[in-house]
Each structure stands twice: as C-alpha cells, then as structure tokens.
C-alpha cells in the first residue's frame, strides 16, 4: 500500500505503511526496498534528516545490497539538502573510492563540489 500512496503523492500515508512494513518479516531484498522507498518518501516530504537516517539504517542492515552505491548517492543528496555539505562530500568520496567503475562514481565526481 505504501507504493500506492507514494504514487498519489500522499507521503504521510506512504510513510505509515512503509514504517509498518519495516516491522514485518519480508525477504531481504523486499525489506531493503521498503527502506529505500521510505527514505524517498521522507525526501519528498522535505524531511531530509529522516531520509538520511533511514538510508543509514538500510546500509547497516543490508551491507551487501546490490545498489549500495546508489543509496550512498541518495544519502549524499539528502545530506546536501539538509545543509550538511561536508557530510555529503564524504558520502560522494565513499562512492568514488568503493565503486570507482560505477555510473554513480562519475555522478559523485560531478556533484562533489556543487
């Protein structure tokens, strides 16, 4: 249901359902997607700090997540939007050093000084 509310731009309801889904047993790949969608909902609401907290929690819980480089980029974007430019730069640097061949590494290089 969270995805339905997200698509309707009802981010408060989406957040409620994603928070509920975090507490349920789900396969790891689905649970990681819940965290990602929850973070996106917080970002859409303008609550960048909560978005960052959820990305941090997701990365800790799912260290081998297949799109970790993208999640770090998303975290960097939210840090920047929250006015935490130094922390955002650190996340961009992390992407560049850990995922040098990733599309997101080139994106990080482009955005690190903005």
C-alpha positions in Angstrom: 0.0 0.0 0.0 2.9 2.3 0.6 3.8 2.4 -3.1 0.2 3.3 -4.0 0.2 6.2 -1.6 3.6 7.3 -2.8 2.4 7.4 -6.4 -0.6 9.5 -5.3 1.8 11.9 -3.6 0.3 11.1 -0.2 3.7 10.8 1.5 2.3 10.8 5.1 0.3 7.7 4.3 3.1 6.1 2.4 5.4 6.6 5.3 2.9 5.0 7.7 2.7 1.9 5.6 6.5 1.7 4.9 7.2 2.0 8.7 4.7 -0.8 9.3 6.4 -2.9 6.6 9.8 -2.4 8.2 8.5 -4.4 11.2 7.2 -7.3 9.3 9.0 -10.4 8.1 9.9 -9.9 4.4 12.6 -11.4 2.2 15.8 -9.3 2.5 15.6 -7.8 -1.0 12.0 -6.6 -0.3 12.9 -5.2 3.1 15.7 -3.2 1.6 13.3 -1.8 -1.0 11.0 -0.8 1.9 13.8 1.2 3.5 14.6 2.8 0.1 11.0 3.8 -0.5 10.6 5.1 3.0 13.6 7.3 2.6 12.3 8.6 -0.7 9.0 9.4 1.0 10.8 11.4 3.6 12.8 13.2 1.0 9.6 14.1 -1.0 8.2 15.5 2.3 11.3 17.6 2.8 12.4 15.7 5.9 15.9 15.2 4.7 17.3 14.2 8.1 14.8 11.3 8.4 15.6 10.2 4.9 19.3 10.1 5.8 18.6 8.1 9.0 16.7 5.5 7.0 19.4 5.2 4.4 22.0 4.8 7.2 19.8 2.1 8.8 19.3 0.4 5.5 23.0 0.3 4.7 23.8 -1.1 8.1 21.1 -3.8 7.9 21.9 -4.7 4.3 25.6 -4.2 3.8 25.7 -6.3 0.6 22.7 -4.6 -1.0 23.2 -4.6 -4.8 22.6 -0.9 -5.2 24.6 0.4 -2.2 26.4 2.9 -4.4 23.1 4.4 -5.4 21.9 4.5 -1.8 25.0 6.4 -0.8 24.3 8.9 -3.6 20.8 9.3 -2.3 22.1 9.8 1.2 24.6 12.4 -0.1 21.8 14.3 -1.9 19.7 14.4 1.3 22.6 15.5 3.4 23.2 18.3 0.9 19.5 19.3 1.0 19.7 19.3 4.8 22.6 21.7 4.6 25.2 19.2 5.7 27.6 19.7 2.8 30.7 18.3 4.4 28.9 15.0 5.3 27.5 14.9 1.7 31.1 15.2 0.3 32.2 12.3 2.5 29.4 10.1 1.0 30.4 11.2 -2.5 34.0 10.3 -1.8 32.9 6.9 -0.4 31.1 6.1 -3.6 34.2 7.2 -5.7 36.6 5.1 -3.7 34.5 2.0 -3.1 32.7 1.9 -6.5 35.1 3.5 -9.0 33.6 1.8 -12.0 30.0 2.6 -11.2 27.9 5.1 -13.0 27.3 6.6 -9.6 31.0 7.3 -9.1 31.1 9.6 -12.1 27.9 11.2 -10.8 29.6 11.7 -7.5 32.6 13.3 -9.1 30.3 15.7 -10.9 28.4 16.7 -7.8 31.1 16.6 -5.1 31.9 20.3 -5.4 28.4 21.6 -6.1 
